[in-house]
C-alpha cells in the first residue's frame, strides 16, 4: 500500500477513535449538562460554555469523519490504475544493431496497486526482444517504474526479411485491469558493400568454366550490388592470372561509372483515400497506382503487414483478412508508395490512405444466452428475474434495443428495463390453463443492434412457477343439519361444503375435532356426515360439531406446516320421534274407599311420565263396572253411585280398574304409544237407608282381559352359547384329570389298582446285574448280606406294557420276547 493509502486509513481510524471517545464520555456530558441546564434555568450558572463546547466537539468529529469519507471515497471505492508515460508508438533500429541495443524507454505509474508482470510479444513472432522494468520511486501519488526494451542475445535483424515488427507490451497489476500498448519497430536497411563470403575466405572461391564459354561471359560476382551514389563512381579491380600455381600475369582494371541522366518516375493515377469494408479476406483488391517511366516498379516505403503492392502492376491488395473487431487499429492506414526504375537510382513517393469500414456482420452477444429459473408464485411485481448484459462485438459498437416477445400464456407477464428482466404481473400458479402448460411461462427477449443490416440475437426465457399454499379453506352453505332419532346407523346427516382456491382446487381432507364419544363420522374426501351410533333425543337433542378442513396443497418441498387449516362449527339437531311409551311408577295402585265417598274427593293420582311428551291422556279402559269411576287427568274419582242391598249386591266391592295412559304427540295414531296402569279399589258398603228401587237385578257376564307386561331380559347370541358350552366342557375335563392324578397318589387307589405295585415289584426283582448293583447285592459288604427271595414272575419277566388294541396290561421278557396277560 502506498504512503497516501496508509495516510488515508490513518485519518479514518483517527476520526473513528474521536467519535468513539465522544460516545464513551456522553453519559458524563449528559449528566453535567442536566445539572448545568438546571442551574442555568434557575439563573445560578453564569458560564454554559463547557456544555456547548462538548456538543460542538461531537458535531465537529462527525463532520470530520464525513468529510474524510467523501474526500477518500474514490480511493476506497475505485481499484488501482495504471498510466504509461513517455511512450512512443513507433521506433526504428538499424538492421546491423548488436544485441543489447536499447529500442525504447518509457515510464509506468501505478496507483493503489503493484505490478505483477510485464510481458512483450511481437508480430511476426520473434524471440529477439526483452523488457526490463524497475521501481524508481514511490510517492503519495503512486509508484513509478522505468521500463526499457532491448535486443536480446538472439537478435539478428534483417531488413530484407522483416522490415517491421509490431511489439505488444502487456502490463498486469493487482486490483486493476491489465493494460496493453503497441510499438511499431521499423528495421532500417543498411547499405554496405561487402565482398562475397567465399571470395574472402582463405582458400578463395573456385569457379568452373566450360572450355566452350563465349568471350565476355560472366564468370563470378565478387561484391554485392551497391547503392550507387556520388561516392561510388570508380572501382579498381586487381587481377592476378595464375596457372598451376604459377602467376602468368597481374594487372589493374579501373572501372569508371559514367552518369547517365534519367528522369524519376511520375505518378499519374493515385487515389488519395480509399475505403474498403472489413472481413473481405486476403488478396482483396484495394486500389491501383500507376507512374510514368521505363520499367517502373513499386513497393511500400514503410512496411505495413496488412497490405501489399504488386511490384510491377501497382495493385494494392490486403495481405490477410482485415477484422476491425479483432484489431481496431486497422480502421485508418497510411501507405507510403515508392515508384522506382531498374537502376534503383530514381524514385518517387506518394501517400494513399486506406479506410477500413466496419461491416455489421456480428449479432449482439448476450449473457446469459438462455435463462431458466424457478420462482414462487408470490414473487412481487417488479422483482428482477435476471440481469441481461448484451454487447455488440462489431467495431462500430452500435446501440442495442430490447424487446420481450411473449407467447399466448406469458402475455404482459414480464418486462425489460435497466438491463434486467423483471416480473410485470402477478404469476398465478392456481389456474387450469397454467397447469396444462406444466406451470411454465416462456418468452423470448429480442436484442437488435442499430447497424446496417441490423443483426438480431434472441435470449430464451423459461420461468417455472412453483406452488405456494396461499389460501385457507373456506366453508360454504348451511351449518345446521337435522336427523331423526330413530335413524339407522350410517344415516346421512348432511354434507360439509368447503372450497380451496389453491391448485389443485378443493383438495381437502375433513375431520371432526374433539368429538368424544364419537357419534358422527365425516367422510374425509366428500365431507358427508353420517351417524355412527343410534341417537336418542331424550338423552341428547343437539350436537355441536367442530369440522376441520385441511388443504392438501403445499409449497415446492412438502412440509405439513405449510398446509392451511380452517375450522367451522356445525350443529346437528336430533328430531324427536315417539318411540318410548309412557311409564307409570308404580304401575299398580290399591285403594280402599267407602261407598258413600263424595265424588269430588280424589281416590288416587297416577304418577306417569313420558320422555317423548310432556302431555299424557288418561282413560279407563277396563274394570269400570257400572261406570262407577271416572278419571280427570291422572286423578281417579268415584261417581258416588254405588248400589248395595242387603239381600244382594248390585255393585262389586272390589274393582280392578285398567287405566290407559297415552302420550300426546300429534294426530297420527300410528305414532301414539300407550301403557296401562292397574288400580284396585276396595269399596266398603256403607248402608244408611234402604233405597227403594224397581230395578230388576241383572246378571253380568265376567269379562276377562289380558294384560301383557313386558319385562327386559337378557338373551345371548347363539355363538356365545356354543362358546360357553365348549369352555365348560374343557373345564370339566381338566378338573377330572386333576382329580384322577390326585387320587392316584393315595393308598386307596393302590389297593383298588394293584397293577402298579406288581410292575414295581417286578422291576425291583430284576435278575440283571445292574439291578442287583443298585440294590447293593453282589460284591458289597458281606456283613450285611441278606438273602433276597426272588419271585417266579421276576425270574421269567422283566417288564410291563399295555396292548394298543385291547388296552390290557401284560408282562414281557426283554430277552426272550415272552408275554403274559395280567
Long-range contacts (C-beta under 8 A, 24 or more apart in sequence): 1-112, 2-111, 2-112, 2-138, 2-139, 2-140, 2-142, 2-143, 3-138, 3-139, 3-140, 4-75, 4-139, 4-140, 4-141, 5-75, 5-112, 7-140, 8-68, 8-72, 8-75, 8-76, 11-68, 11-72, 12-65, 12-68, 12-69, 12-72, 15-61, 15-64, 15-65, 15-68, 16-65, 18-61, 18-64, 18-65, 19-58, 19-61, 19-62, 19-65, 22-57, 22-58, 22-61, 25-54, 26-58, 29-54, 29-55, 75-112, 78-112, 79-112, 79-113, 79-175, 79-176, 80-110, 80-111, 80-112, 80-113, 80-173, 80-174, 80-175, 80-176, 81-110, 81-111, 81-112, 81-113, 81-176, 82-108, 82-109, 82-110, 82-111, 82-113, 82-171, 82-173, 82-176, 82-179, 83-108, 83-109, 83-110, 83-111, 83-142, 84-108, 84-109, 84-171, 84-179, 84-181, 85-109, 87-181, 87-183, 88-183, 89-181, 89-182, 89-183, 89-184, 90-183, 90-184, 90-185, 90-186, 91-183, 91-184, 91-185, 91-186, 92-185, 92-186, 92-187, 92-188, 93-151, 93-157, 93-185, 93-186, 93-187, 93-188, 94-157, 94-187, 94-188, 94-190, 95-157, 95-158, 95-159, 95-187, 95-188, 95-189, 95-190, 96-157, 96-190, 96-192, 97-151, 97-155, 97-157, 98-151, 99-151, 99-152, 99-153, 99-154, 99-155, 100-150, 100-151, 100-153, 101-150, 101-151, 101-155, 102-148, 102-149, 102-150, 103-129, 103-149, 103-150, 103-151, 103-183, 103-185, 104-148, 104-149, 104-183, 105-146, 105-147, 105-148, 105-149, 106-147, 107-136, 107-144, 107-145, 107-146, 107-147, 108-133, 108-144, 108-145, 108-146, 108-147, 108-171, 109-141, 109-142, 109-143, 109-144, 109-145, 110-142, 110-143, 110-145, 110-173, 111-141, 111-142, 112-142, 112-175, 112-176, 113-173, 113-174, 113-175, 113-176, 114-143, 114-173, 114-174, 115-145, 115-171, 115-172, 115-173, 116-172, 116-173, 116-174, 117-170, 117-172, 118-147, 118-169, 118-170, 118-171, 118-172, 119-169, 119-170, 119-172, 120-149, 120-167, 120-168, 120-169, 120-170, 121-167, 121-168, 121-170, 122-165, 122-166, 122-167, 122-168, 123-165, 123-166, 123-168, 123-305, 124-162, 124-165, 126-162, 126-165, 127-152, 127-154, 128-152, 128-154, 128-155, 128-156, 128-157, 128-165, 129-155, 129-165, 129-167, 131-169, 149-183, 157-187, 158-187, 159-187, 159-188, 159-189, 159-190, 160-189, 162-187, 162-303, 163-187, 163-189, 163-303, 164-302, 164-303, 164-304, 164-305, 166-305, 182-329, 186-302, 186-303, 191-226, 191-227, 193-223, 193-224, 193-226, 193-232, 194-223, 194-224, 195-222, 195-223, 196-221, 196-222, 196-223, 196-224, 227-344, 228-257, 228-343, 228-344, 228-345, 232-257, 233-257, 233-259, 262-341, 262-343, 262-345, 262-346, 263-293, 263-346, 264-293, 264-341, 264-346, 264-347, 264-348, 265-291, 265-292, 265-293, 265-296, 265-339, 265-340, 265-341, 265-346, 265-347, 265-348, 266-291, 266-292, 266-293, 266-348, 267-291, 267-339, 267-348, 267-350, 268-292, 270-337, 270-350, 270-352, 271-352, 272-351, 272-352, 272-353, 273-352, 273-353, 273-354, 273-355, 274-316, 274-352, 274-353, 274-354, 274-355, 275-354, 275-355, 275-356, 275-357, 276-318, 276-322, 276-354, 276-355, 276-356, 276-357, 277-356, 277-357, 277-359, 278-322, 278-323, 278-324, 278-325, 278-330, 278-356, 278-357, 278-358, 278-359, 278-395, 279-321, 279-322, 279-323, 279-359, 279-361, 280-318, 280-321, 280-322, 281-318, 281-321, 282-317, 282-318, 282-319, 282-320, 282-321, 283-317, 283-318, 284-317, 284-318, 284-322, 285-315, 285-316, 285-317, 286-316, 286-317, 286-318, 286-354, 287-315, 287-316, 287-352, 287-354, 288-313, 288-314, 288-315, 288-316, 289-314, 289-316, 289-337, 289-339, 289-350, 289-352, 290-314, 291-339, 291-348, 293-339, 293-341, 293-346, 294-341, 294-342, 295-341, 295-342, 296-339, 296-340, 296-341, 297-339, 297-340, 297-341, 297-342, 298-337, 298-338, 298-339, 299-337, 299-338, 299-340, 300-335, 300-336, 300-337, 300-338, 301-336, 301-337, 301-338, 301-349, 302-335, 302-336, 304-333, 304-335, 306-330, 306-333, 307-333, 307-335, 307-354, 309-335, 309-337, 314-339, 316-352, 316-354, 322-356, 324-356, 324-358, 324-394, 324-395, 325-362, 325-393, 325-394, 325-395, 328-395, 330-356, 331-355, 331-356, 331-358, 331-395, 332-356, 358-394, 358-395, 358-396, 358-451, 359-394, 360-394, 360-396, 360-398, 360-449, 360-451, 360-452, 360-453, 360-454, 360-455, 361-394, 361-455, 362-392, 362-393, 362-394, 362-455, 363-449, 363-455, 363-456, 363-457, 364-390, 364-391, 364-392, 364-393, 364-400, 364-447, 364-448, 364-449, 364-455, 364-456, 364-457, 365-390, 365-391, 365-392, 365-393, 365-457, 366-390, 366-445, 366-447, 366-457, 366-459, 368-459, 369-459, 370-459, 370-460, 370-462, 371-421, 371-459, 371-460, 371-461, 371-462, 372-462, 372-464, 373-462, 373-463, 373-464, 374-463, 374-464, 374-465, 374-466, 374-556, 375-423, 375-427, 375-463, 375-464, 375-465, 375-466, 376-465, 376-466, 376-467, 376-468, 376-555, 376-556, 377-426, 377-427, 377-428, 377-429, 377-430, 377-465, 377-466, 377-467, 377-468, 377-470, 378-468, 378-470, 379-423, 379-427, 380-423, 381-423, 381-424, 381-425, 381-426, 382-422, 382-423, 383-422, 383-423, 384-420, 384-421, 384-422, 385-414, 385-420, 385-421, 385-422, 385-423, 385-461, 385-463, 386-420, 386-421, 387-419, 387-420, 388-416, 388-419, 388-420, 388-421, 388-445, 388-447, 388-459, 389-419, 390-447, 390-457, 392-449, 392-451, 392-455, 394-449, 394-451, 394-455, 396-451, 398-449, 398-450, 398-451, 399-449, 399-450, 400-447, 400-448, 400-449, 400-450, 401-447, 401-448, 401-450, 402-445, 402-446, 402-447, 403-445, 403-446, 403-448, 404-443, 404-444, 404-445, 404-446, 404-461, 405-443, 405-444, 405-445, 405-446, 406-443, 407-442, 407-443, 409-433, 409-434, 409-437, 409-441, 409-442, 410-441, 410-442, 410-443, 410-463, 413-441, 413-443, 414-441, 414-443, 414-461, 414-463, 416-445, 421-445, 421-461, 427-463, 427-465, 428-465, 429-465, 429-466, 429-467, 429-468, 429-503, 430-470, 430-501, 430-502, 430-503, 430-505, 431-503, 432-503, 434-465, 435-503, 438-464, 439-464, 439-465, 439-466, 439-467, 440-464, 440-465, 441-465, 466-555, 466-556, 467-502, 467-503, 467-553, 467-554, 467-555, 467-556, 468-555, 469-502, 469-551, 469-553, 469-554, 469-555, 469-562, 469-563, 469-564, 470-501, 470-502, 471-500, 471-501, 471-502, 471-551, 471-564, 472-500, 472-551, 472-564, 472-565, 472-566, 473-498, 473-499, 473-500, 473-508, 473-549, 473-550, 473-551, 473-564, 473-565, 473-566, 474-498, 474-499, 474-500, 474-501, 474-566, 475-547, 475-549, 475-566, 475-568, 479-568, 479-569, 479-570, 479-571, 480-570, 480-571, 480-572, 480-573, 481-529, 481-570, 481-571, 481-572, 481-573, 482-572, 482-573, 482-574, 482-575, 483-531, 483-535, 483-572, 483-573, 483-574, 483-575, 484-535, 484-574, 484-575, 484-577, 485-535, 485-536, 485-537, 485-574, 485-575, 485-576, 485-577, 485-579, 486-535, 486-577, 486-579, 487-531, 487-535, 488-531, 489-531, 489-532, 489-533, 489-534, 490-521, 490-530, 490-531, 490-532, 491-530, 491-531, 492-528, 492-529, 492-530, 493-520, 493-529, 493-530, 493-531, 493-572, 494-528, 494-529, 494-570, 494-572, 495-526, 495-527, 495-528, 495-529, 496-522, 496-527, 496-528, 496-529, 496-547, 496-549, 496-568, 496-570, 497-527, 498-527, 498-549, 498-566, 498-568, 500-549, 500-551, 500-553, 500-564, 502-551, 502-553, 503-553, 504-552, 504-553, 507-551, 507-552, 507-553, 508-549, 508-550, 508-551, 508-552, 509-549, 509-550, 509-552, 510-547, 510-548, 510-549, 511-547, 511-548, 511-550, 512-545, 512-546, 512-547, 512-548, 513-546, 513-547, 513-548, 513-567, 514-546, 515-545, 515-546, 519-543, 520-545, 520-572, 522-547, 529-570, 529-572, 535-574, 536-574, 537-574, 537-575, 537-576, 537-577, 537-612, 538-576, 538-580, 538-611, 538-612, 540-574, 541-573, 541-574, 541-576, 542-571, 542-572, 542-573, 542-574, 543-571, 543-572, 543-574, 544-569, 544-570, 544-571, 545-569, 545-570, 545-571, 545-572, 546-570, 576-612, 577-612, 577-671, 578-612, 578-613, 578-663, 578-665, 578-671, 578-672, 578-673, 579-612, 579-673, 580-610, 580-611, 580-612, 580-673, 581-610, 581-663, 581-673, 581-674, 581-675, 582-608, 582-609, 582-610, 582-616, 582-661, 582-662, 582-663, 582-673, 582-674, 582-675, 583-608, 583-609, 583-610, 583-675, 584-608, 584-661, 584-675, 584-677, 585-609, 587-675, 587-677, 587-678, 587-709, 588-677, 588-678, 588-680, 589-677, 589-678, 589-679, 589-680, 590-679, 590-680, 590-681, 590-682, 591-636, 591-679, 591-680, 591-681, 591-682, 592-681, 592-682, 592-683, 592-684, 593-638, 593-681, 593-682, 593-683, 593-684, 594-683, 594-684, 594-686, 595-642, 595-644, 595-651, 595-683, 595-684, 595-685, 595-686, 596-640, 596-642, 596-686, 596-688, 597-638, 597-640, 598-640, 599-637, 599-638, 599-639, 599-640, 600-637, 601-637, 602-635, 602-636, 602-637, 603-629, 603-635, 603-636, 603-637, 603-638, 603-679, 603-681, 604-635, 604-636, 604-679, 605-634, 605-635, 605-636, 606-634, 606-635, 606-636, 606-659, 606-661, 606-677, 606-679, 607-634, 608-634, 608-661, 608-675, 608-677, 610-663, 612-663, 612-665, 612-673, 613-663, 613-664, 613-665, 615-663, 615-664, 616-661, 616-662, 616-663, 616-664, 617-661, 617-662, 617-663, 617-664, 618-659, 618-660, 618-661, 618-662, 619-659, 619-660, 619-662, 620-657, 620-658, 620-659, 620-660, 621-658, 621-659, 621-660, 621-676, 622-656, 622-657, 622-658, 622-703, 622-705, 623-655, 623-656, 623-657, 623-658, 623-705, 624-655, 624-657, 625-651, 625-652, 625-655, 625-700, 626-650, 626-651, 628-655, 629-655, 629-657, 629-681, 631-659, 636-679, 636-681, 638-681, 642-683, 642-685, 643-691, 643-693, 644-685, 644-687, 645-690, 645-691, 646-687, 646-690, 648-697, 649-685, 650-695, 650-697, 651-683, 652-683, 653-682, 653-683, 653-684, 653-685, 654-680, 654-681, 654-682, 654-683, 655-680, 655-681, 655-683, 656-680, 657-681, 658-705, 658-707, 676-707, 678-707, 755-800, 755-809, 755-822, 758-800, 758-822, 759-800, 761-791, 761-794, 762-793, 762-794, 762-797, 762-798, 762-799, 762-800, 762-811, 763-798, 764-794, 765-790, 765-791, 765-793, 765-794, 765-795, 766-794, 766-798, 767-794, 767-795, 767-798, 768-798, 796-820
